[in-house]
C-alpha cells in the first residue's frame, strides 16, 4: 500500500528538479523574448514617442490604419519582396549546384566546404564594409564588369543607381550565405543511401539520370527546408542596407522592412508605428517558421 505514495513522491521530486533546470531558460525567454513581444503589441496601440516626457496616448487601431495606408510601408514591402525573390533563385540554385559538385568529388570535400563557408563566419557589418570598397567607382567591381563588357572607364554606379544598389545588396547577401546553404545540401545528399545510387549505376543510369531521378527527388524535404530558411533569413536583412544608405545610396530601393522599422523608431521616434511594422514582420516570420517546422518534419519522416 505504501508503494503508491512513494512512487508519486519520487515523480514529484523528478518534476521539481525538471522545473529547476528549465527555470533559467524560461526566465531568459520571458525577459528577452516574451516581454518585448507583449510590449510591442501594447505599444502598437499607443501614440508613443521615443524621447518624449509626455505619457503615451492610447489611439487604438489608428497606428495600424496609418501604417497600412502608408506608401512608405508598402514600398518597404516591395523592397523586401524584391530582395527575397532576387536572392532566392541564385542562392538556392548555386548552393544546390555546388553541393552536387562537392559530393561527387572523390577527395578534398572538406577544403571546398571550408572555402565556401568562410564568408558566413564574418559579421554582416564587416561583410558590407568590404563590399563598399569593392563597389567604389575605382574598385574591383567596376573593373571586372568593364572587362567583361569591354567598357573601360565606365562607372556603373553600384551605390548610386536605384537598380544597381538593389543588385549590390543582393550580391553581398548571396556571397555571404551561399556556403551555409551549400553545407545543408551536402548534408542532405550525404543522407541518401549509397546502395540506391549504386543500384542505379548497376542498372545503367548515368550521372545526369542519377541526379534528376534519384538525388533531387530524395532531396525534396531538404530543398523545402532550405527554401523557407532563405526567405526567413532574407526578410531579416538589415546591416548591408543600413551601411549602404549611410554611404549615400538611395534609401527608397533598399528600404526593407527592418530598415524602415529602425528609421521609424530611432529617427522619427515613433514607437507606435514601428511596433506595428515589427508585429507585421513578426507574423510573417512566424508563418515561415511554421512552414520550416513542417518541412523539417516531413524530411524526418521520409528519411526514417
N, C-alpha and C positions, 0 to 999 in steps of 0.2 A: 504493500500500500504506500510505502514511503518513496518508491522509485519515481512516481509521477511528479510530486513536488520537487524532488531533487533534479529531475530532468528539466523541468521548467526553469528552475533556478540557474542551472548551467546554461541553458539557452539565453536566459535574461542577461547573464554575465557576458556571454559572447556578443549579444546585441549591444550591450553597453560599450564594450571595447570597440565594436564596429563604429558606433557613433563618435567615440573619442578620436579615432583615426580619420573619420570623414569630416569632422567639425572644422579643421583648418581649411579644407578645400571649400566647404560651404561658406565659411566666413570670407574667404578671399573672393569667391564668386559673387557673394552678396554685396561686398564693398565696392568691387571694381567693375562689375558687370550688371547685376540686377538693379542696384541703386541708381546708377547713371541712366539705365533704360527707363526706370519709373520716373526719374526726374525729367527726362526728355519728354516723356508723354505728358506730364503735368505742365512743363514749360511751353509745350506747343499750344496750350490754351491760354497763355498769358502774353501780354504786351510787355515784354521784359527786355530792358537794355543792359548791356554788359557792365558798364561803369556808372550807371545811374544810381543815385541815392534814393530816388523815389520808389515806393513799393510797387511791385508789378501789378498791372490791372488785368483782371480776368476778361477775356474777349471771346470766349467760346471757340467756335469754328472759324472765326474771321481769318486767322493765320492760314488755315487750310485753303480758304477761298482765295486769299491773296496769292499764295504760292501756286495753286493750280491754275490761276488765271494770269500768271506772270509769264511774259515772253522769255524772260531771262531763265526761268526754271526749265521751260521746255527746250530752250537752247542747250541747257546743260544735259537734259535727257538725250537730245540729239547728239551732242558731243560724246557722251558716254556710250551710246549705242554705236556710233561710228567707230569709236576706239575699240570697243569689244569685237565688233564684226571685222574690223580691219586687222586685228592681231590674231583672231581665232583661226582663220584659214592658214596663214603662214606657220603659226606655232604648231597647230595640230598636224599639218602635212609634213613639215620639216622634221618634227620630233619623231613621227612615225617612220619617216624615211631613214633618218639617222639611226634609230633603234634597230630597224631591219638590217641596215648595213653593218652595224656593230655586232649584232647577234650572229651574222654569217661569217665574221672574222674568226679564223682558227686561233689566233693569238693576239695579244695586245688590247683586249677589250677594256681592261681597267684604265689603260692610258687614254683611250679615246673618250671614255666616260668622264674621266677626271678633267680632260681638256674642255669638254662641252659644259661640264657642271661648274667649272671655276667661276664664271661670271655670276652665278646665283648666290655665291657667298659674299659678294660685295653688297654694301648698303646701297639703297636707291639713290641717296644723295651723292655718294662717290661716283656711281654709275652715270648719273645725269651730269655731274661736273666734268667727267672725262669726255662725254659726248658733246658737251658745249664747246670744248676745244676743237673737236673734230668737225663740228658744224660751223666753225668760224669761216668767214669768206676766204681766208688763206689756209684753211685746214684741209685735212686729207679727204673729207667727204666731197668737196668741190673738185679737188684734183682727180680723184678716182672717177667721178661722174663725167668730168670733162674728157678724161682719157677714153672712157667707154663710148661717149657720144661724139668724140672728136670736136669738142667745142672749147678750145683753150681760152682761158681768161674769163670765162663766164661765171658770174656769181648766181647760184641757183636759189639764194635767199632761203636757206633751210629754216631760219628762225624769224623771217620777216613776212614771207608769203603765207597767206591763210591756208592754202592746201599743203604747202611744204612743211609747215610747222606740225600739222597733223601727222604727216608721214614721218617726221622726225621723232615725235613721241612714240609712234608705233615701232620704229626701228630700235629705239632704246629698250623698249619693253621686250621685244622679240629676242634681242641679243641676250638680255639678262635671264629670261625664264626658259629659253629653249632647252638648255641642258637638263633642267629639272624634269620637264615632261618627257624628255628622251629617256631618262633613267626609269621613269614609271612604265614606259612602253617596253623597255628592255626587261624589266622585272616581269611584266605580263607575258612577254614572249618566252621568257625562261620557265614559266609555269606550264607551258604547253608540253605534254608528254612527248619525249623524243621518239617513243615507239610509234606514235601516229605518223610523224614525219618520215621515219624510216620505212614504215609500211607503204606510204605514198611513193617514196623513192623506188622501192622494190617493184611497185605496180607500174612504174614508168613515168611518174609525174616529174616534170622539170621544175626548176626553181620558181618560175613565174606561176605555174599552176599550184605549187605548194603554198605560195604567198597568198594568192587570191582565193583559193578554195579551201585552205586549211588554216593558215595563220590568222588572216584577217577575220574570218567568221568566229574563231575561238577567242579573238581579241575584243569582240564587241563589248563585253562588260567593262574592260579596261578603257576602251575608247569612249564609252558613255561617261565613265567616271572622270577621265581627263577633260572631256568637253565641258562638263559642269565646273570643274576646278578652274579651267581657263577663264570662263565667264565670271566666276566669283572673284578671282584674283584681279582681272582687268577692271572690274567695277570699282575696286578699292584703290586703283592707281591715283597717286597724288603728287609724289615728290618731283617727278620729271616735269609735269605740267607747271607746278609751282615755281621751280627754278628757272624754267624756260621763260615764263612770263615775267619773272623778276629781272631777266636779262633783256627785256624789251620785246619779247614775242607777243603777238596779238592774243588777247585773252579769249575772245569770242570762240574761235575754232576749237580751243582745247580747254574750255571752261567746263570740265567734267563735274559731276555732282559733288565729289569730295572737295574739289577746289572751290566750288560755289558755296558749299557749307562753311568752309574756312573763312572765305571773304565776307559772307553774310554775318557770321558770328563775331569775327575779330575786327574787320574793317568797318562794316556797317553797324556793328554792336547790336544786332537784332537777334537775340537768342530765340525768340518765338518762331520766326521764320526758319532759322537754322535748325531748330528742333523738328519742325515739320518735315523738312527735306531729309534730315537724318532718319526719321522714322520711315519715310517712304523708301529710302535706300535700304534700311534695315529689313523692311518687309520683303523687298526684292531678294536680298541676300538670304533671308530665311527660307524663301521658296526655293532658291537654287540649292541651298544646303539640304533641304528635304529631298530634292531630286538627286543630290550627290549620295545621300544615305541609301536611297532606293537603288541607285546604280551600283553602289558598293555591295548591297545586299544581294542583288541579282548576280553580281560577279562571284560572290562566295558560294551561292547555290550551284552555279554552273561548274565551278572548279571542284566542288565536293563530289 
